[in-house]
Every structure is written in C-alpha cells, then in structure tokens.
C-alpha cells in the first residue's frame, strides 16, 4: 500500500507539473489530486524539490539507459553518415517509446520537461541538468566524431534545435495535422522520428568543413 501511495503521488505531481509548471503547483494541490494528505508527501519526499527529483530519476533512468545502449551500437558503424543516422535515431526513438511517460518517453513527461526548462526555477534547472547532461554530452561527442572539424558551438546549438524539434513533435502533434489539412498525421510517431532524424542529419553534416564535406569514413 505504501508503494502505491508513493507512486500515485509521483504520477499526480507529474501530471500537474506538465499542465501548470513547477512553481505554480503546491504540495497541497498534489496531495489533493492523489487523494492523500500533505503529510504523506512530506513523509515520502520531504520537499517538492525532492519529489521532482524522484519524478525525473524514475522516468529518465530507463530512457537514458536505452539511449546509451543504442548509442553504443551506433558507434560501431564505420560509415560516418550512416553512423550519424543511427546516433540520431538512438537519441530520438526512446523519447517516442511510451505514451505514458513511465520510461521517459511520451507527451506528458516531455511537456513537463519543456515547461520546467522555460520556467527557470533553480531547483528544476539543477534536477534537469543532473538527469540529462551526462547523456547529452555523450551524444554530442559521438555526433562530433561523425563530422570531423565541426565547431563545438555548432554542435551544441544544433543539438539544442534537435531537442526542440523533439519536444514540439511530442507535445503538439495536432499542429502538423492542422497545417496539412489532415494530409499528414501528426500522431504518426514513426514518420515523426524519420523526419526529425533526417532534418538533424542534414543540419549536423552541414557543419563539416569544406574539405571534409565530400568524404565519407576514412
């Protein structure tokens, strides 16, 4: 029972944070949504920051593990262009792997990440960095190996654009359907993955110095 209460508090908090942000949601609101009392929250987590940290740890650990597993496989590909494709898929696919967010994928957790990133709350910023920075650095390094001579600044900026496209494709697929007058299904995850990867692949390859742009793997 204690485990059920704890998990329910985590799930309700994640849902509220994804709708209203971190700063605007009180411990009392979380407890009410979970049909619990505030004492249960403080017993299990102590503070709201600790609760947020638990949400991130429980959802990002499986996604990060899967990303790194796929990254390891991708880095064994010899051809640089093909390797870059595989690296980008290793980053993108796990984010689409769940519709509930229980393993870090899905719209709800992604929406929460986007809202909290924009809020600028210091607790949230620190927790997000702890959850993602190590994995993100590993991917940036691997991408850089596929584009010899690419400036670090460009790799960082374009990795941020990749994250932004991933966020938006997950949290607002309806816009794709609306702008295409229904000819494109924004909820088609496989198509979304393919389009994000292709766009990012072209973007990163464009960072190659002129003398490398015409060469494949050596």
Order of alpha helices (4+ residues) and beta strands (2+ residues): alpha-alpha-alpha-alpha-alpha-alpha-alpha-alpha-alpha-alpha-alpha
